[in-house]
């Protein structure tokens, strides 16, 4: 390979790496991850809302139990 070929190869590789890193940065950005999570939750709820309602009810009962335990617990 000539020096010019090596320089072209390095430049092309840098361009490809920059593009790849930009794509990785985009996919791992908080906005993109939030959008993906929101879409997944929305689709999951649309397919079977009873699981989400039961889970939410269990979480609510747990939160209420924790508050009542904190208020009425015997922490001497």
VMD Tcl script that builds the backbone (N, CA, C; Angstrom):
set m [mol new atoms 228]
animate dup $m
set s [atomselect $m all]
$s set {name element resname resid chain x y z} {
  {N N UNK 1 A 0.836 -1.185 0.000}
  {CA C UNK 1 A 0.000 0.000 0.000}
  {C C UNK 1 A 0.881 1.249 0.000}
  {N N UNK 2 A 0.450 2.191 -0.752}
  {CA C UNK 2 A 1.188 3.447 -0.778}
  {C C UNK 2 A 0.752 4.311 0.408}
  {N N UNK 3 A 1.528 5.349 0.628}
  {CA C UNK 3 A 1.220 6.260 1.731}
  {C C UNK 3 A -0.162 6.891 1.552}
  {N N UNK 4 A -0.500 7.242 0.333}
  {CA C UNK 4 A -1.808 7.860 0.039}
  {C C UNK 4 A -2.935 6.861 0.320}
  {N N UNK 5 A -2.733 5.594 -0.034}
  {CA C UNK 5 A -3.744 4.562 0.240}
  {C C UNK 5 A -3.966 4.401 1.741}
  {N N UNK 6 A -2.875 4.435 2.485}
  {CA C UNK 6 A -2.979 4.307 3.942}
  {C C UNK 6 A -3.718 5.506 4.516}
  {N N UNK 7 A -3.399 6.693 4.048}
  {CA C UNK 7 A -4.081 7.893 4.528}
  {C C UNK 7 A -5.571 7.840 4.205}
  {N N UNK 8 A -5.913 7.403 3.007}
  {CA C UNK 8 A -7.322 7.272 2.628}
  {C C UNK 8 A -8.030 6.249 3.497}
  {N N UNK 9 A -7.346 5.131 3.744}
  {CA C UNK 9 A -7.924 4.085 4.585}
  {C C UNK 9 A -8.172 4.601 6.005}
  {N N UNK 10 A -7.194 5.319 6.549}
  {CA C UNK 10 A -7.329 5.873 7.899}
  {C C UNK 10 A -8.475 6.884 7.944}
  {N N UNK 11 A -8.558 7.735 6.957}
  {CA C UNK 11 A -9.634 8.737 6.919}
  {C C UNK 11 A -11.001 8.070 6.815}
  {N N UNK 12 A -11.105 7.066 5.970}
  {CA C UNK 12 A -12.372 6.339 5.822}
  {C C UNK 12 A -12.738 5.638 7.128}
  {N N UNK 13 A -11.757 5.035 7.773}
  {CA C UNK 13 A -12.006 4.351 9.037}
  {C C UNK 13 A -12.450 5.333 10.105}
  {N N UNK 14 A -11.821 6.491 10.159}
  {CA C UNK 14 A -12.222 7.528 11.124}
  {C C UNK 14 A -13.664 7.976 10.878}
  {N N UNK 15 A -14.018 8.162 9.622}
  {CA C UNK 15 A -15.380 8.585 9.276}
  {C C UNK 15 A -16.398 7.529 9.710}
  {N N UNK 16 A -16.090 6.270 9.436}
  {CA C UNK 16 A -16.991 5.182 9.831}
  {C C UNK 16 A -17.101 5.084 11.348}
  {N N UNK 17 A -15.978 5.242 12.048}
  {CA C UNK 17 A -15.979 5.190 13.509}
  {C C UNK 17 A -16.786 6.341 14.086}
  {N N UNK 18 A -16.627 7.517 13.516}
  {CA C UNK 18 A -17.389 8.677 13.979}
  {C C UNK 18 A -18.891 8.438 13.806}
  {N N UNK 19 A -19.268 7.887 12.672}
  {CA C UNK 19 A -20.674 7.590 12.418}
  {C C UNK 19 A -21.202 6.549 13.413}
  {N N UNK 20 A -20.407 5.534 13.668}
  {CA C UNK 20 A -20.810 4.487 14.615}
  {C C UNK 20 A -20.960 5.050 16.016}
  {N N UNK 21 A -20.007 5.874 16.440}
  {CA C UNK 21 A -20.077 6.463 17.770}
  {C C UNK 21 A -21.267 7.408 17.906}
  {N N UNK 22 A -21.564 8.152 16.846}
  {CA C UNK 22 A -22.746 9.022 16.863}
  {C C UNK 22 A -24.024 8.196 17.032}
  {N N UNK 23 A -24.103 7.076 16.334}
  {CA C UNK 23 A -25.283 6.213 16.439}
  {C C UNK 23 A -25.397 5.618 17.841}
  {N N UNK 24 A -24.291 5.178 18.407}
  {CA C UNK 24 A -24.305 4.637 19.774}
  {C C UNK 24 A -24.729 5.717 20.759}
  {N N UNK 25 A -24.192 6.920 20.607}
  {CA C UNK 25 A -24.565 8.024 21.488}
  {C C UNK 25 A -26.058 8.325 21.383}
  {N N UNK 26 A -26.591 8.289 20.171}
  {CA C UNK 26 A -28.018 8.542 19.975}
  {C C UNK 26 A -28.862 7.454 20.651}
  {N N UNK 27 A -28.496 6.193 20.436}
  {CA C UNK 27 A -29.286 5.088 20.984}
  {C C UNK 27 A -29.240 5.031 22.502}
  {N N UNK 28 A -28.162 5.524 23.108}
  {CA C UNK 28 A -28.023 5.474 24.558}
  {C C UNK 28 A -28.341 6.799 25.238}
  {N N UNK 29 A -28.852 7.755 24.475}
  {CA C UNK 29 A -29.201 9.036 25.074}
  {C C UNK 29 A -30.420 8.864 25.977}
  {N N UNK 30 A -30.488 9.638 27.053}
  {CA C UNK 30 A -31.636 9.526 27.964}
  {C C UNK 30 A -32.985 9.722 27.259}
  {N N UNK 31 A -33.027 10.627 26.293}
  {CA C UNK 31 A -34.285 10.861 25.576}
  {C C UNK 31 A -34.704 9.619 24.798}
  {N N UNK 32 A -33.760 8.986 24.116}
  {CA C UNK 32 A -34.080 7.803 23.315}
  {C C UNK 32 A -34.456 6.623 24.211}
  {N N UNK 33 A -33.728 6.442 25.306}
  {CA C UNK 33 A -34.052 5.350 26.229}
  {C C UNK 33 A -35.423 5.557 26.877}
  {N N UNK 34 A -35.743 6.807 27.214}
  {CA C UNK 34 A -37.060 7.116 27.776}
  {C C UNK 34 A -38.154 6.832 26.762}
  {N N UNK 35 A -37.916 7.214 25.509}
  {CA C UNK 35 A -38.899 6.959 24.452}
  {C C UNK 35 A -39.111 5.458 24.268}
  {N N UNK 36 A -38.024 4.684 24.255}
  {CA C UNK 36 A -38.138 3.235 24.089}
  {C C UNK 36 A -38.895 2.605 25.256}
  {N N UNK 37 A -38.590 3.038 26.473}
  {CA C UNK 37 A -39.272 2.495 27.655}
  {C C UNK 37 A -40.753 2.857 27.635}
  {N N UNK 38 A -41.058 4.092 27.273}
  {CA C UNK 38 A -42.453 4.536 27.202}
  {C C UNK 38 A -43.218 3.744 26.155}
  {N N UNK 39 A -42.616 3.541 25.006}
  {CA C UNK 39 A -43.260 2.753 23.951}
  {C C UNK 39 A -43.496 1.315 24.411}
  {N N UNK 40 A -42.492 0.720 25.068}
  {CA C UNK 40 A -42.622 -0.660 25.546}
  {C C UNK 40 A -43.736 -0.767 26.579}
  {N N UNK 41 A -43.782 0.152 27.519}
  {CA C UNK 41 A -44.820 0.115 28.559}
  {C C UNK 41 A -46.196 0.313 27.941}
  {N N UNK 42 A -46.309 1.248 27.024}
  {CA C UNK 42 A -47.591 1.513 26.380}
  {C C UNK 42 A -48.085 0.295 25.600}
  {N N UNK 43 A -47.196 -0.327 24.840}
  {CA C UNK 43 A -47.582 -1.520 24.076}
  {C C UNK 43 A -47.937 -2.675 25.004}
  {N N UNK 44 A -47.184 -2.829 26.081}
  {CA C UNK 44 A -47.454 -3.896 27.041}
  {C C UNK 44 A -48.803 -3.681 27.717}
  {N N UNK 45 A -49.096 -2.440 28.090}
  {CA C UNK 45 A -50.380 -2.138 28.725}
  {C C UNK 45 A -51.530 -2.374 27.737}
  {N N UNK 46 A -51.335 -1.986 26.491}
  {CA C UNK 46 A -52.384 -2.186 25.487}
  {C C UNK 46 A -52.675 -3.672 25.259}
  {N N UNK 47 A -51.630 -4.528 25.336}
  {CA C UNK 47 A -51.819 -5.961 25.137}
  {C C UNK 47 A -52.523 -6.611 26.330}
  {N N UNK 48 A -52.172 -6.215 27.552}
  {CA C UNK 48 A -52.738 -6.865 28.731}
  {C C UNK 48 A -52.743 -5.882 29.904}
  {N N UNK 49 A -53.775 -5.031 29.997}
  {CA C UNK 49 A -53.796 -4.021 31.057}
  {C C UNK 49 A -53.986 -4.610 32.459}
  {N N UNK 50 A -54.545 -5.804 32.560}
  {CA C UNK 50 A -54.804 -6.361 33.895}
  {C C UNK 50 A -53.498 -6.576 34.665}
  {N N UNK 51 A -52.426 -6.985 34.005}
  {CA C UNK 51 A -51.143 -7.162 34.701}
  {C C UNK 51 A -50.667 -5.854 35.304}
  {N N UNK 52 A -50.810 -4.776 34.554}
  {CA C UNK 52 A -50.361 -3.478 35.043}
  {C C UNK 52 A -51.248 -2.977 36.175}
  {N N UNK 53 A -52.548 -3.224 36.068}
  {CA C UNK 53 A -53.460 -2.793 37.133}
  {C C UNK 53 A -53.211 -3.591 38.412}
  {N N UNK 54 A -53.003 -4.878 38.285}
  {CA C UNK 54 A -52.709 -5.706 39.468}
  {C C UNK 54 A -51.375 -5.273 40.078}
  {N N UNK 55 A -50.367 -5.090 39.257}
  {CA C UNK 55 A -49.061 -4.641 39.752}
  {C C UNK 55 A -49.139 -3.288 40.430}
  {N N UNK 56 A -49.891 -2.371 39.837}
  {CA C UNK 56 A -50.078 -1.050 40.451}
  {C C UNK 56 A -50.806 -1.149 41.784}
  {N N UNK 57 A -51.806 -2.029 41.843}
  {CA C UNK 57 A -52.536 -2.229 43.104}
  {C C UNK 57 A -51.632 -2.797 44.187}
  {N N UNK 58 A -50.796 -3.759 43.823}
  {CA C UNK 58 A -49.862 -4.348 44.791}
  {C C UNK 58 A -48.866 -3.291 45.272}
  {N N UNK 59 A -48.358 -2.477 44.355}
  {CA C UNK 59 A -47.427 -1.414 44.739}
  {C C UNK 59 A -48.098 -0.411 45.671}
  {N N UNK 60 A -49.356 -0.079 45.394}
  {CA C UNK 60 A -50.093 0.856 46.242}
  {C C UNK 60 A -50.295 0.278 47.635}
  {N N UNK 61 A -50.689 -0.980 47.719}
  {CA C UNK 61 A -50.875 -1.625 49.026}
  {C C UNK 61 A -49.545 -1.655 49.781}
  {N N UNK 62 A -48.451 -1.957 49.089}
  {CA C UNK 62 A -47.134 -1.969 49.729}
  {C C UNK 62 A -46.736 -0.599 50.246}
  {N N UNK 63 A -47.013 0.436 49.476}
  {CA C UNK 63 A -46.673 1.798 49.907}
  {C C UNK 63 A -47.497 2.198 51.128}
  {N N UNK 64 A -48.771 1.888 51.097}
  {CA C UNK 64 A -49.635 2.203 52.247}
  {C C UNK 64 A -49.166 1.426 53.477}
  {N N UNK 65 A -48.827 0.148 53.314}
  {CA C UNK 65 A -48.344 -0.654 54.434}
  {C C UNK 65 A -47.050 -0.075 54.999}
  {N N UNK 66 A -46.154 0.393 54.147}
  {CA C UNK 66 A -44.895 0.974 54.613}
  {C C UNK 66 A -45.133 2.254 55.404}
  {N N UNK 67 A -46.065 3.079 54.926}
  {CA C UNK 67 A -46.382 4.321 55.646}
  {C C UNK 67 A -47.011 4.003 56.995}
  {N N UNK 68 A -47.963 3.075 57.015}
  {CA C UNK 68 A -48.605 2.708 58.286}
  {C C UNK 68 A -47.601 2.090 59.251}
  {N N UNK 69 A -46.696 1.289 58.753}
  {CA C UNK 69 A -45.666 0.686 59.600}
  {C C UNK 69 A -44.767 1.774 60.182}
  {N N UNK 70 A -44.418 2.774 59.354}
  {CA C UNK 70 A -43.581 3.874 59.835}
  {C C UNK 70 A -44.295 4.702 60.889}
  {N N UNK 71 A -45.604 4.868 60.732}
  {CA C UNK 71 A -46.367 5.680 61.689}
  {C C UNK 71 A -46.630 4.917 62.976}
  {N N UNK 72 A -47.106 3.689 62.857}
  {CA C UNK 72 A -47.554 2.938 64.014}
  {C C UNK 72 A -46.550 1.907 64.521}
  {N N UNK 73 A -45.402 1.801 63.857}
  {CA C UNK 73 A -44.403 0.815 64.260}
  {C C UNK 73 A -43.825 1.141 65.636}
  {N N UNK 74 A -43.381 0.128 66.319}
  {CA C UNK 74 A -42.845 0.288 67.657}
  {C C UNK 74 A -41.325 0.340 67.562}
  {N N UNK 75 A -40.783 1.540 67.359}
  {CA C UNK 75 A -39.331 1.733 67.175}
  {C C UNK 75 A -38.714 2.354 68.415}
  {N N UNK 76 A -38.597 1.594 69.447}
  {CA C UNK 76 A -38.011 2.141 70.685}
  {C C UNK 76 A -36.544 2.100 70.692}
}
mol reanalyze $m
mol bondsrecalc $m
mol representation Tube
mol addrep $m
